[in-house]
């Protein structure tokens, strides 16, 4: 209740019980994993770039 009002929670429940909300939750783990992998790849590229400019 610190982050959402009661009305917002009702809206969230409606979303998560809707077809698109159910699809979202079924794919959420896979999307999170893809995001982590993309972040790791980006971090590696930044690290390599930073190493070029180290003294």
Residue, then its C-alpha position, 0 to 999 in steps of 0.5 A: x500500500x506504500x506504492x499503490x493506491x487501492x484503486x491502482x491495485x484493482x487496476x493491476x488485478x484487472x490487468x493480470x487477470x486479462x488475456x494480455x496480463x496472463x500472456x505477460x506473466x507467462x513470458x516475464x521470466x524469459x524476457x527478464x533472462x533476455x534482458x540480463x543477457x543483453x546487459x551482460x553483453x553490453x557490460x563486456x563491451x564497455x569493459x573492453x572499451x574502458x581497458x583501451x583507455x586505461x593508463 
